[in-house]
Amino acid sequence: MDEITELLGNIFFQSARSETSRVMNSDVQLVHYTSASAAMSILDPKEPAIWLRSTRCMNDRQEVDGGIARINSVMSERSIVDRLWLALNNCHDNMALDVSKLLDETMPTLPYATWITCLSEHPRKEDRSGRLSMWRGYGGNDTGVAIVLDKKFLVSTSVEGLRVFASPAFYRDDTELRNRITSMIDAIEANCSKLQTIDPHRIAHCVRMMLAFAAVSIKHPGFDEEREWRLVYLPTIFSSPAIVEERLTFRGVPQKVFKVPLADQPEHGISGITPNDLVKKIILGPSQFADTIAAAFAGQLHDLGVTEPWSKIQISDIPLRV
C-alpha cells in the first residue's frame, strides 16, 4: 500500500480499519449464514461464487433508507457541516462544493445502486454448534448452513481488484455516529498540509465513500448480536471487470445479482479466493437429514478441489427440535 492510500485510509476509514485490525488480531473468522440450498448454489462446482444481492431485497429493505436518513440528520447540523466544509476548503479551494455535489448524486440513489452479502463474526467457540439465532433469521424453512471463511481476505490485495469492500455493521446511536464524523473532520484538519499535495478529486471521493459506507452499514442496536460485516459493491462508482452480472429469480423474486467468482483472476490482481483457500469450515444446522446433507457438501467440496473435504464439515451439536 502506498503512502497516500495509507494516509487517506487513516483519515477517512478509521473505524473500518480499527475493526479490521481487531478481527485480524483475534481468533475470529467470518461466516455466512444461509440455507442449505443457497449454500449449494454458492459452492456449485461449475461456478462457485459469492452472491451480492440488492439492498432492496434485504430482510428489511428500509434499512439503508434509515441509514441515509441518519447520515443526513447529522450532516444537517450546522456545527458539523460548517466545520467539515471549512476543513475541506482549507485543503483545496472549493472542495466542499465538489463533495456536496457528489453527495447529492450518491445518497438518493444509494438504496437502488448497492449490492451486498452479509457475513457475521465467528469466534472459535462457535465451531461445534454455530449460532442458532442466525439460522432462524437467515435459513428460511430450509436446513441452515454456515460457511466459515478465512478472514485473510479482509486485508488481501485481491479486494482492490474485486472492488468489493468489507464494512462492519454500525449498531450505535446518533451520538456515536456524530463522533465518528467529527473524528474524520479532526483528522482532515490535522493532516491539512499533507492533503494539500493530493488530488482534491481523490479526497472528495473518500469523503463520499466514508459516508456511503456508513449509510449502508447502519443497523438497529437490537441486532448487535449478529456482529455483522457487509461486503459492499457499488457498481455505478466502482465497477469491477472481475464480477459477473446476472438476472435470475431468487425466492420468487426476479432480480439482478452480482457474483464474485471464487477463482483466481491474475489478470485483475485477484488470487487466494478459491474455495480451497477461502472455505475454512461448513457447519450444518440441526436437521434430521444431517448425514445426507454432510455427504452432499463433502462431495461439492471435493469437486471444487478442496483438500480433505470431510475435514471441513461440521454437524452442529445443537439438538433438533421437531
N, C-alpha and C positions, 0 to 999 in steps of 0.2 A: 504494500500500500504506500503510495507516495505521500509526501508531507502535506500537500494541500488537501487531499482526501482525508487524511488523518485529522487535520485541523477542523475541517468542515464537519466531520463526524462528531468530534468532541463538542462542537458548538451547538449543532442543531439536532443531534440524535443522542443526547446524553443518557436519557432514560433507557432507550433500547440497548445501548452499549453496556450500561451498568447491569441490566437484566441478563444480557448475553453472557457477560463475564461471570455473573452469579451461577448461571446454569453450567457453564463450561468448567467451573471450579467445584462442582458438586457431583454427586452420584446420579443426578437426574438425567434421563434421556427424554425424548419426546415421543408421544404416542398419538395415533389417530384412531379414535373410537368410531365404529361404524357397524353396519350389518354384515353378515357372512356373505350375502350375495354381492354387496358393493365391494367388499374386500377381494372377492374372487375376480371382479372386473378390474380392480386396481392391479392385481397380480396376474393378469392374463398373460400367459407365456408369449402370445403373438404380439402383444402391445402393452407391456407393463407401463403404467403411468399414474402419476398423482393427478387427480381431477380438481380443477379450480372452477367453482360454481359462482354464479352471480349472487351478490348480496341480496338481491330481490327474491332469491329463492331460499333464504335462510329460514330457520325456525321462527325467528322474529324478524320479519322483513322490514320493520320500522326501526330496527336497532341503529343502523347507520344514520337514518334521519335524525334520531335522537342525539347521536354523537355530533353531527354537524350543528344541530341547534345549540348544544352546549359550547362548542367552539365559538360559534357566532356570538353567543351571550357574553362570554369572557372577552372576546375581541371587540365587543361594542363598548367596553368600559374605557372611558377617555384616559384614565391613568395608565392603562395597559397600551392601548393602541397609539397614543401620542408618543409615549416613550419608545415604542418599537419603531415608529416611523422616523423619529429623530435619530435613533441609533443607526438605522439603515442609511439615512441621508448623510450622516457624518462619515460613513464609509465611502459612499458614492453618490454623486448628485442625482436626485430624482429616483433613487432606487425604491423608495417607499411607494411611489406611483406604479412602478413596474410590478412590485409584489401585490399591490392592491388589485391590479388588473388580472394577474394570474389567479388570485383567489376568487375573484368574481367569475372567472372562466371555469375554475375547477370545482368549487364547492357545490354549486347547484346540480352538476351532472354526476357527482361522485357516487351517489347510490345506484346509478344506472351504468356506471363505467368501471366497476370494481369487481374482480373475481378473486375468491379466496378459498383456501381449505383450512380447516380448524384442527389444531393439534393441542395436546394437553401435556403438562409436565408429568413425567413418570418417574417417581422415586423407586429405588431398588426394592423397597419393602412391598411394592405392589406387583412384583414379578410373578408371584404364585397365584394371586387372586384377581388382579385387575381392579377396576373400580365399578361397582355395580350401578351406582347412580349415573355414570356416564353411559353405560349400555342402556339403561332405562330411558335416558334422554335422547340417544342417538342411534340405538339399534333397531328402532321401529318394532315391528312384530316378528322380526327375524331373530335368529341367534346372533348375539353380539360378538364382535371380534375387535381386538385391539392390536394394531400393527405398531410395534415399538420400533422407532427409527433412531439411527445413530445421530446424536446431536452435533456431530462434527460439521454437518452441512451448514450450520448456523454461521460458521466462520470460514467456510470454503470459498475459494475464489470462483467456484462454479456459479455462485449466486450472482456474480456480475454478468456472466454470460446468459443466465436464465432471466435476469431482471425481475425476479420474484423475491420479495423482501419479507423477512420474518419480523413480525411486530408483536410484542407482548400485550395481552389484553390489559386495559386500564380500568380498574374497579373502584377508583377513588371518587371523592366528591369534587365539586367545583372549586373548593379552596385549594385542593392539591393540583387540579388542572391549572388554576391560575398560577400556582407556584412554579409549575413546570415551564409555562410560557415566560414567566418572569426570569427564571434561570437561563433560558435561551437569550433573553434580552441582556442579562448580566454578562453573558459570555460574548455577545456581539460587541458590547461596549468595551469589555476588557481586551478584546482582540482586534479593535478597530484598525490599528495601523497595519496589521497583517492582512486583514480583509481588503484594505485599500489596494493591495497588489494582486487581487484575484478578480477574475472576470465577474462583473456585477450580475450578469445573467445567471451564472452558476450559483451565486449566493441567493438570488431571488428564488431560483428553483428549489434550493434547500429549505427556505422558509415555507414555500408551498408544500413540499413533501412532508415536512415535520407536522404541519397542521392537518394535512390529508391523512397521514398515517394515524395521528391521534384520533381523528374523527371516526375512522373505520375500526378502531381498536377499543373504543369506549364501551363498557358493558355495565349493567346494573350490579352494584356490590353484592346482591343476593346470589350471584353466580360465581363468586370468587373461589369456591371450592373446585371449580373446573380447572383453574390455573392454566388458562388458555393462552396459546400463541396462534397468530394467524399468518399464513403465507399469503401475501397480498400481491396481486398482479393488476397493474393499471395500464392496459394496452394502448390507450389513447395518449399516454405520456411516455411510457417505457415499453414499447413493443419489442418482443424477442423473436428472432427467426427460429429459435430452438424450441418454441412452444407451438403446439398444434391446436388449431381452432376446429371445433366440430359442432354440429347441430344434431341433437338427439332428444329422445323422450325419456325422462327420468322420473320415476314415481308418478307417471301420468301427466307430466308437465313438459311439453316441448320447449326446449331452451338451448341456448348457446353455452358451451363449456370450453374451457381451455385445458389441454392435457400437457403435463410436464413428463416427457418420456424418461423412463428410468433406464437410461442408456448413456454411455459416454459419447460426447459430441466434440471431439478435439478441435474441429474447425470453428467452434464457438467458445472454446476455452472451458468446456464442461467435462469433468471427469469425477470418478468416485461416487456416482449416484446410481449405479446398477443395483438391482435387488440384493446381490451378494454383498455389496459394500454397505448398503443402507439399512436393510432389514435386520434388526437385532433379535427380534422375537415376535411370535404371533400368539397372543393369548386368546383362547376360546372361552366365551362366556358360558354360563350354565345352560346345558342342553341335554335332552335325552338321547341325542344323536352325536354326542361329543366325539366318540371314537371314529365315526364315519367322517365327520367334518375334519377331524385332525388328519386323517389319511388323505382327504382331498387337498388340503392345504400343503401337506408334505409333498404330494405329487406336483402341485403347482410350483413350489419352490425348487424341486428337482429339475423340472422342465425349464426353469429360469436360470439354471446353472448355479444355484446356491449350494455351497459346500455343507455337507451333513444336514440336510433339511430337517430331519426329525428332531435334531437338537434345538431347532428354533421354535418348536411347537410346545406350547404350554396349555394344558386344560385347566381352567380355573378351578380352584378347590372350594369355591362358593357352592353350597348345596342348591340343587334345583328344586324350586317350589312348583308344584303342579296343582 
